[in-house]
């Protein structure tokens, strides 16, 4: 069994992200949707050209799955970092 308690980020450090999960969800979902739509439009209009031998072939409309995952993961990392390093609001 992997000792999860020895990971550098313990659960107590993730509490700010869990407390702000609605903000975090919006901060990840909205830019991911926008960038995916914009990228899909660009690909459909020939602005971006993706070589078929460099993608796995799974698509969401005109958009390769890798593009959506890229936007999702980068937005998630940015949003979590901002939430984790920003000061927590004081509760009365």
N, C-alpha and C positions, 0 to 999 in steps of 0.2 A: 504494500500500500504506500502510495506517495505521501510524504509528510507535507501537506499543504500549509501547515502552520509555519513552516520554515521559509516560505516564499518571501521575497523582499517586501511585497505589498500585502500586508495583513488586512483582514476584514475591517479592523478599526480605521484603517487609512482610507478605505473605500466608502466609509459612512457618509462623507460629504456628497459623493456622487449618488448614493442611494437616496439621500434626503432630497436631492434636487433632480430626481429621475425624470420628472415631466419636462423640466427645462432641458435636460440632457437629451431626452428623446426628440424634442423639437429641434434642438441644435444639431442633431445628427440627421434626422429625417428630412427636414426642409431643404438644406443645401444638397443632400444626396439626390432628392427628387429633382430639384432644379438643374443640377449639373448633369444628371442622367438624361433629362429631357433635352437640354441644350446639346449634349453630345449626340443623342439620337437624331436630332434635327440636322446637325452638322454632318453626320455620317450619311443620312438619307439624301442630303443635298450635294454630296461629293466634296465637301470641304475637308473632311478627314477621310483618309483611305486606310483601312486596316487589312493587312495581308492575311488571307485565310489560313496560311500555314503557321501563323503566329498566335492563333486563338483556338480555344478548344471546341468551338462550334455551337455551344449553347447560347441562345439569344433570347432577349426580351424585346420583341419587336425587331427593330433594326440594330439594337444595341447588344454587343457581346456581353456575356455575364461577367467577364473579367473587368470591364469598364465599371459596371455597377458596383462590384465588390471593391474596386479601387476607391471609388468615391465614398462608399459606405465606411470602409476601414480608415481612410485618412480623416474623414470628418469625425469619426468616433474617437480617434486618437487626439485630435485637436480639441474637441469639446470636453473630453474627460480631463485633459491636461488643464484647460482653463478652469473647469469646476474644481479640480483638486488643488490648484495653487491659489485660487481666489479666496479671500477671507470669507468665513461663514458669517451670515447675519446673526446678530445676538438675539436670543429669545428672551422675552420678559416673563 
